Amino acid sequence: MSLFPLVRPLVFRLDAERAHRLSIAALKALPAANPPRFDPVLRRSLAGLDFPTPVGLAAGYDKDAEVFRQLLGLGWGHVEVGTLTPRPQPGNPKPRSFRLAEDRAAINRYGFNSCGQAAALPRLRGARKGLLGVNVGANKESPDRIADYATGVRAMAAVADYLTINISSPNTPGLRQLQDEGALRDLLAAVREARQPGGPPVFLKVAPDQGEEEPRQIVKAAIDHGIDALIVGNTTVSRPPLRSAHAGETGGLSGAPLKPLALATIKRFRAETGGALPLVGVGGIGSAEDAWERIRAGASLVQVYTAMVYEGPGLGRRIAQGLAERLRREGMTSIAEAVG
């Protein structure tokens, strides 16, 4: 039985960023347990990796790679740490994280606050049980952001099961412009040059806020440059109707209100890829039903973050169990049968 519902009222009395740091400290105090055994129908092979369940924890929670071992032990099929930048940076001024409880949502404008890749490396080395993604980004004041991504690929390849090139954040000015076709091709060419033979697969994380032609251009560039999967997407700068007092804050919106946009975006990318490039669905996923819907829309894997704020760190395991039950009700023998 989860203890989170008992402590949640106390946690929610704190501002969102302080509560986040408190949760990291609490997980640090736990031993890194062995991951639970999952139903074999949940196994999913992607980019040469064997995921025990399609349900992972998105980047943004374990920003500095402090508690990924504990999180894997709690039942996440994979954990993505970061975003890690080449050099340390404080991110945007506080307050910069806001809980929208009435909407089961959050708004943040962190701005890639990061301890830096060199500080995270020692924590990432050593034994672990489970799949680890390392999400890399560019420093805000960097004179050459493309070079920052190449640096991240070279620096973190030895400690990652997969790497994520994150150009999806709305909180670093100009970052999403790297999704423009010319800039994206330059970026992906530099990433391909930085990859080592036999190194980990590379995923590209893009925003849910897409123009009419952007999905087609992104998919073509990704395939042309050997990207192994697309993570679609991140927080949105759009604002559906919200009830919470913090609804007017600037930054990226995540959580339940993002679901319709995130689902529509994964469908657009699935139509463009035709299944030729694996997709990871992110945004507004808070239940097994949400995850099932995203998988049926074309996602091979899904990632969760904001819903964990409301449901606790055991949510990944519960969603996975719900997916296994759904597969068996549908008469399917593997999660791959449900994709798309």
BAKOLTOR-198167 format. One record per residue (C-alpha): x, y, z. Coordinates in steps of 0.25 Angstrom, whole numbers, plus 2048, in hexadecimal, padded with zeros to 3 digits. Example, Ala and Ser with C-alpha at 12.3 -4.5 7.8 and 13.67 -1.06 7.14 Angstrom:
<atoms>
<atom X="831" Y="7EE" Z="81F"/>
<atom X="837" Y="7FC" Z="81D"/>
</atoms>
This chain:
<atoms>
<atom X="800" Y="800" Z="800"/>
<atom X="806" Y="80E" Z="7FC"/>
<atom X="808" Y="818" Z="807"/>
<atom X="808" Y="823" Z="7FD"/>
<atom X="7F9" Y="827" Z="7FF"/>
<atom X="7FC" Y="829" Z="80E"/>
<atom X="808" Y="832" Z="80C"/>
<atom X="803" Y="83A" Z="800"/>
<atom X="7FB" Y="844" Z="808"/>
<atom X="807" Y="848" Z="810"/>
<atom X="810" Y="848" Z="803"/>
<atom X="806" Y="851" Z="7FC"/>
<atom X="807" Y="85B" Z="807"/>
<atom X="815" Y="85E" Z="801"/>
<atom X="818" Y="866" Z="7F5"/>
<atom X="81A" Y="85C" Z="7E9"/>
<atom X="829" Y="85E" Z="7E7"/>
<atom X="82B" Y="85C" Z="7F6"/>
<atom X="822" Y="84F" Z="7F6"/>
<atom X="82A" Y="84A" Z="7EA"/>
<atom X="837" Y="84B" Z="7F2"/>
<atom X="831" Y="845" Z="7FE"/>
<atom X="82D" Y="839" Z="7F6"/>
<atom X="83B" Y="837" Z="7F0"/>
<atom X="840" Y="837" Z="7FE"/>
<atom X="836" Y="82D" Z="803"/>
<atom X="83A" Y="824" Z="7F7"/>
<atom X="849" Y="825" Z="7FA"/>
<atom X="846" Y="81F" Z="808"/>
<atom X="840" Y="813" Z="802"/>
<atom X="849" Y="807" Z="7FD"/>
<atom X="849" Y="804" Z="7EE"/>
<atom X="840" Y="7F7" Z="7EE"/>
<atom X="83F" Y="7ED" Z="7E3"/>
<atom X="835" Y="7F1" Z="7D9"/>
<atom X="828" Y="7E9" Z="7DA"/>
<atom X="825" Y="7DE" Z="7D0"/>
<atom X="81B" Y="7E2" Z="7C5"/>
<atom X="812" Y="7DA" Z="7BD"/>
<atom X="819" Y="7D5" Z="7B0"/>
<atom X="80F" Y="7DB" Z="7A7"/>
<atom X="814" Y="7E9" Z="7AB"/>
<atom X="822" Y="7E7" Z="7A5"/>
<atom X="825" Y="7F0" Z="799"/>
<atom X="831" Y="7F0" Z="791"/>
<atom X="835" Y="7FE" Z="78B"/>
<atom X="843" Y="802" Z="785"/>
<atom X="849" Y="7F6" Z="78A"/>
<atom X="845" Y="7F7" Z="798"/>
<atom X="83C" Y="7EE" Z="7A0"/>
<atom X="832" Y="7F6" Z="7A8"/>
<atom X="82B" Y="7EE" Z="7B3"/>
<atom X="81F" Y="7F7" Z="7B2"/>
<atom X="81B" Y="802" Z="7A9"/>
<atom X="819" Y="80C" Z="7B4"/>
<atom X="825" Y="815" Z="7B8"/>
<atom X="828" Y="821" Z="7C0"/>
<atom X="82A" Y="82E" Z="7B7"/>
<atom X="836" Y="837" Z="7B9"/>
<atom X="834" Y="843" Z="7C2"/>
<atom X="832" Y="83C" Z="7CF"/>
<atom X="840" Y="836" Z="7D2"/>
<atom X="846" Y="842" Z="7CB"/>
<atom X="854" Y="83F" Z="7D1"/>
<atom X="854" Y="830" Z="7D1"/>
<atom X="853" Y="82F" Z="7E0"/>
<atom X="848" Y="824" Z="7E2"/>
<atom X="847" Y="81C" Z="7D5"/>
<atom X="84A" Y="80F" Z="7DC"/>
<atom X="840" Y="810" Z="7E6"/>
<atom X="835" Y="814" Z="7DC"/>
<atom X="839" Y="808" Z="7D3"/>
<atom X="836" Y="7FF" Z="7E0"/>
<atom X="829" Y="806" Z="7E2"/>
<atom X="824" Y="800" Z="7D4"/>
<atom X="827" Y="80A" Z="7C9"/>
<atom X="82A" Y="802" Z="7BC"/>
<atom X="835" Y="80D" Z="7B9"/>
<atom X="839" Y="81A" Z="7C0"/>
<atom X="83E" Y="826" Z="7B8"/>
<atom X="847" Y="82F" Z="7C0"/>
<atom X="84A" Y="83E" Z="7BC"/>
<atom X="84A" Y="847" Z="7B5"/>
<atom X="859" Y="848" Z="7B7"/>
<atom X="861" Y="853" Z="7B1"/>
<atom X="870" Y="853" Z="7AE"/>
<atom X="872" Y="85E" Z="7B9"/>
<atom X="86B" Y="860" Z="7C6"/>
<atom X="860" Y="86B" Z="7C5"/>
<atom X="856" Y="870" Z="7CF"/>
<atom X="84A" Y="871" Z="7C6"/>
<atom X="83F" Y="87C" Z="7C6"/>
<atom X="83C" Y="884" Z="7D3"/>
<atom X="833" Y="87F" Z="7DD"/>
<atom X="827" Y="87C" Z="7DF"/>
<atom X="827" Y="874" Z="7D2"/>
<atom X="81F" Y="868" Z="7D5"/>
<atom X="810" Y="868" Z="7D8"/>
<atom X="806" Y="85D" Z="7DC"/>
<atom X="7F8" Y="85F" Z="7D6"/>
<atom X="7F1" Y="855" Z="7DF"/>
<atom X="7E3" Y="858" Z="7DA"/>
<atom X="7E7" Y="854" Z="7CC"/>
<atom X="7F1" Y="849" Z="7D0"/>
<atom X="7FB" Y="851" Z="7C8"/>
<atom X="808" Y="859" Z="7CA"/>
<atom X="80F" Y="864" Z="7C4"/>
<atom X="81E" Y="866" Z="7C4"/>
<atom X="828" Y="86F" Z="7BF"/>
<atom X="835" Y="869" Z="7C5"/>
<atom X="83E" Y="86C" Z="7B9"/>
<atom X="847" Y="85F" Z="7B9"/>
<atom X="84C" Y="861" Z="7C7"/>
<atom X="857" Y="857" Z="7C8"/>
<atom X="863" Y="853" Z="7D0"/>
<atom X="86B" Y="851" Z="7C3"/>
<atom X="86F" Y="844" Z="7BC"/>
<atom X="87C" Y="842" Z="7C3"/>
<atom X="875" Y="843" Z="7D1"/>
<atom X="86B" Y="838" Z="7CD"/>
<atom X="875" Y="82E" Z="7C6"/>
<atom X="87A" Y="828" Z="7D3"/>
<atom X="86C" Y="825" Z="7D8"/>
<atom X="868" Y="81F" Z="7CB"/>
<atom X="874" Y="815" Z="7CB"/>
<atom X="873" Y="808" Z="7D1"/>
<atom X="869" Y="7FD" Z="7D2"/>
<atom X="85A" Y="7FF" Z="7D1"/>
<atom X="84E" Y="7F6" Z="7CE"/>
<atom X="845" Y="7FC" Z="7C3"/>
<atom X="846" Y="804" Z="7B7"/>
<atom X="84B" Y="813" Z="7B8"/>
<atom X="84A" Y="81E" Z="7AE"/>
<atom X="852" Y="82B" Z="7AF"/>
<atom X="84C" Y="837" Z="7AA"/>
<atom X="856" Y="842" Z="7A5"/>
<atom X="853" Y="851" Z="7A2"/>
<atom X="85B" Y="85E" Z="79F"/>
<atom X="85F" Y="868" Z="7A8"/>
<atom X="857" Y="875" Z="7A7"/>
<atom X="862" Y="87E" Z="7A5"/>
<atom X="86A" Y="875" Z="79C"/>
<atom X="86F" Y="87B" Z="78F"/>
<atom X="86D" Y="86E" Z="788"/>
<atom X="862" Y="866" Z="78C"/>
<atom X="864" Y="85B" Z="782"/>
<atom X="872" Y="859" Z="787"/>
<atom X="86C" Y="857" Z="795"/>
<atom X="863" Y="84C" Z="790"/>
<atom X="86F" Y="845" Z="78A"/>
<atom X="877" Y="847" Z="797"/>
<atom X="86C" Y="840" Z="79E"/>
<atom X="86B" Y="834" Z="795"/>
<atom X="87A" Y="832" Z="796"/>
<atom X="87A" Y="834" Z="7A5"/>
<atom X="86E" Y="82C" Z="7A9"/>
<atom X="86F" Y="820" Z="7A0"/>
<atom X="877" Y="817" Z="7A9"/>
<atom X="86C" Y="818" Z="7B4"/>
<atom X="85F" Y="818" Z="7AD"/>
<atom X="857" Y="80D" Z="7A7"/>
<atom X="851" Y="817" Z="79D"/>
<atom X="853" Y="826" Z="79B"/>
<atom X="849" Y="831" Z="799"/>
<atom X="84B" Y="83D" Z="791"/>
<atom X="841" Y="847" Z="798"/>
<atom X="83D" Y="853" Z="78F"/>
<atom X="82F" Y="853" Z="795"/>
<atom X="830" Y="85C" Z="7A1"/>
<atom X="829" Y="86A" Z="7A0"/>
<atom X="831" Y="870" Z="7AB"/>
<atom X="83E" Y="872" Z="7A5"/>
<atom X="83C" Y="87E" Z="79B"/>
<atom X="83E" Y="879" Z="78C"/>
<atom X="840" Y="86A" Z="78F"/>
<atom X="834" Y="866" Z="788"/>
<atom X="839" Y="86D" Z="77B"/>
<atom X="842" Y="861" Z="77A"/>
<atom X="836" Y="85A" Z="775"/>
<atom X="836" Y="862" Z="769"/>
<atom X="83A" Y="85A" Z="75D"/>
<atom X="848" Y="860" Z="75A"/>
<atom X="84C" Y="861" Z="768"/>
<atom X="847" Y="853" Z="76B"/>
<atom X="84F" Y="84D" Z="760"/>
<atom X="85C" Y="854" Z="765"/>
<atom X="859" Y="84F" Z="773"/>
<atom X="857" Y="841" Z="76F"/>
<atom X="863" Y="841" Z="766"/>
<atom X="86B" Y="845" Z="772"/>
<atom X="865" Y="83B" Z="77B"/>
<atom X="868" Y="830" Z="771"/>
<atom X="876" Y="834" Z="770"/>
<atom X="878" Y="834" Z="77F"/>
<atom X="872" Y="826" Z="780"/>
<atom X="87C" Y="81B" Z="783"/>
<atom X="87B" Y="80D" Z="77B"/>
<atom X="873" Y="804" Z="784"/>
<atom X="86F" Y="80F" Z="78D"/>
<atom X="860" Y="810" Z="793"/>
<atom X="854" Y="814" Z="78A"/>
<atom X="850" Y="822" Z="789"/>
<atom X="842" Y="827" Z="78B"/>
<atom X="83D" Y="835" Z="787"/>
<atom X="833" Y="83C" Z="790"/>
<atom X="82A" Y="846" Z="789"/>
<atom X="81F" Y="850" Z="78E"/>
<atom X="810" Y="84D" Z="78D"/>
<atom X="80E" Y="85B" Z="787"/>
<atom X="810" Y="858" Z="778"/>
<atom X="80D" Y="860" Z="76B"/>
<atom X="807" Y="859" Z="75F"/>
<atom X="813" Y="855" Z="758"/>
<atom X="81C" Y="852" Z="764"/>
<atom X="819" Y="844" Z="767"/>
<atom X="81D" Y="840" Z="759"/>
<atom X="82A" Y="848" Z="759"/>
<atom X="82E" Y="842" Z="767"/>
<atom X="82B" Y="834" Z="763"/>
<atom X="833" Y="835" Z="756"/>
<atom X="83F" Y="83C" Z="75C"/>
<atom X="83F" Y="831" Z="768"/>
<atom X="83E" Y="826" Z="75E"/>
<atom X="849" Y="82C" Z="755"/>
<atom X="852" Y="82D" Z="761"/>
<atom X="850" Y="820" Z="768"/>
<atom X="848" Y="824" Z="774"/>
<atom X="843" Y="818" Z="77B"/>
<atom X="836" Y="81D" Z="780"/>
<atom X="82E" Y="82A" Z="782"/>
<atom X="829" Y="82E" Z="790"/>
<atom X="81C" Y="836" Z="78E"/>
<atom X="81B" Y="840" Z="795"/>
<atom X="81D" Y="849" Z="7A1"/>
<atom X="816" Y="854" Z="7A8"/>
<atom X="80D" Y="85D" Z="7A0"/>
<atom X="80D" Y="86D" Z="79F"/>
<atom X="7FE" Y="86C" Z="79B"/>
<atom X="7F3" Y="86E" Z="7A6"/>
<atom X="7E7" Y="866" Z="7A6"/>
<atom X="7DC" Y="86A" Z="7B0"/>
<atom X="7E2" Y="869" Z="7BE"/>
<atom X="7DC" Y="86B" Z="7CC"/>
<atom X="7E8" Y="86D" Z="7D5"/>
<atom X="7ED" Y="87A" Z="7DA"/>
<atom X="7FB" Y="878" Z="7D4"/>
<atom X="7F5" Y="876" Z="7C6"/>
<atom X="7FA" Y="884" Z="7C1"/>
<atom X="809" Y="880" Z="7C4"/>
<atom X="812" Y="880" Z="7B8"/>
<atom X="81A" Y="873" Z="7B5"/>
<atom X="816" Y="865" Z="7B0"/>
<atom X="809" Y="85F" Z="7B4"/>
<atom X="809" Y="850" Z="7B7"/>
<atom X="7FF" Y="846" Z="7BD"/>
<atom X="7F1" Y="842" Z="7BA"/>
<atom X="7ED" Y="84E" Z="7B1"/>
<atom X="7F9" Y="84B" Z="7A8"/>
<atom X="7F3" Y="83D" Z="7A4"/>
<atom X="7EA" Y="841" Z="798"/>
<atom X="7F5" Y="849" Z="791"/>
<atom X="800" Y="83E" Z="795"/>
<atom X="7F7" Y="833" Z="78F"/>
<atom X="7F4" Y="83B" Z="782"/>
<atom X="803" Y="83D" Z="780"/>
<atom X="807" Y="82F" Z="782"/>
<atom X="7FC" Y="82B" Z="778"/>
<atom X="802" Y="835" Z="76E"/>
<atom X="810" Y="830" Z="770"/>
<atom X="80B" Y="822" Z="76E"/>
<atom X="804" Y="826" Z="761"/>
<atom X="812" Y="82C" Z="75C"/>
<atom X="81A" Y="820" Z="761"/>
<atom X="811" Y="815" Z="75C"/>
<atom X="817" Y="80D" Z="767"/>
<atom X="825" Y="80E" Z="761"/>
<atom X="82B" Y="816" Z="76D"/>
<atom X="827" Y="812" Z="77C"/>
<atom X="81F" Y="81C" Z="784"/>
<atom X="81F" Y="81F" Z="793"/>
<atom X="813" Y="826" Z="798"/>
<atom X="813" Y="830" Z="7A3"/>
<atom X="809" Y="83A" Z="7A8"/>
<atom X="7FD" Y="839" Z="7B0"/>
<atom X="7FE" Y="82A" Z="7B3"/>
<atom X="7F9" Y="827" Z="7C1"/>
<atom X="7F3" Y="819" Z="7C0"/>
<atom X="7F3" Y="80C" Z="7B9"/>
<atom X="7E8" Y="810" Z="7B0"/>
<atom X="7F0" Y="81D" Z="7AC"/>
<atom X="7FC" Y="814" Z="7A9"/>
<atom X="7F4" Y="80A" Z="7A1"/>
<atom X="7EE" Y="816" Z="799"/>
<atom X="7FC" Y="81B" Z="796"/>
<atom X="801" Y="80D" Z="792"/>
<atom X="7F5" Y="80B" Z="789"/>
<atom X="7F8" Y="818" Z="783"/>
<atom X="806" Y="814" Z="77F"/>
<atom X="80F" Y="815" Z="78B"/>
<atom X="818" Y="809" Z="78E"/>
<atom X="81C" Y="80F" Z="79C"/>
<atom X="816" Y="819" Z="7A5"/>
<atom X="81C" Y="822" Z="7AF"/>
<atom X="815" Y="829" Z="7BB"/>
<atom X="819" Y="834" Z="7C4"/>
<atom X="80E" Y="83E" Z="7C9"/>
<atom X="804" Y="833" Z="7CD"/>
<atom X="80F" Y="82E" Z="7D7"/>
<atom X="80E" Y="83B" Z="7DE"/>
<atom X="7FF" Y="837" Z="7E1"/>
<atom X="800" Y="828" Z="7E2"/>
<atom X="80E" Y="825" Z="7E8"/>
<atom X="81A" Y="81E" Z="7E3"/>
<atom X="813" Y="810" Z="7E2"/>
<atom X="80A" Y="815" Z="7D6"/>
<atom X="813" Y="80F" Z="7CC"/>
<atom X="812" Y="801" Z="7D1"/>
<atom X="802" Y="803" Z="7D3"/>
<atom X="801" Y="808" Z="7C4"/>
<atom X="809" Y="7FC" Z="7BF"/>
<atom X="801" Y="7F2" Z="7C7"/>
<atom X="7F4" Y="7F8" Z="7C1"/>
<atom X="7FA" Y="7F7" Z="7B3"/>
<atom X="7FD" Y="7E8" Z="7B5"/>
<atom X="7EE" Y="7E6" Z="7B9"/>
<atom X="7E9" Y="7EE" Z="7AD"/>
<atom X="7F2" Y="7E6" Z="7A4"/>
<atom X="7ED" Y="7D9" Z="7A9"/>
<atom X="7DE" Y="7DE" Z="7A8"/>
<atom X="7E1" Y="7E1" Z="79A"/>
<atom X="7E7" Y="7D4" Z="797"/>
<atom X="7F4" Y="7D9" Z="794"/>
<atom X="801" Y="7D2" Z="797"/>
<atom X="80B" Y="7DE" Z="796"/>
<atom X="80B" Y="7ED" Z="797"/>
<atom X="810" Y="7EE" Z="789"/>
<atom X="803" Y="7E9" Z="784"/>
<atom X="7FC" Y="7F5" Z="789"/>
<atom X="805" Y="800" Z="784"/>
<atom X="7FE" Y="808" Z="779"/>
</atoms>
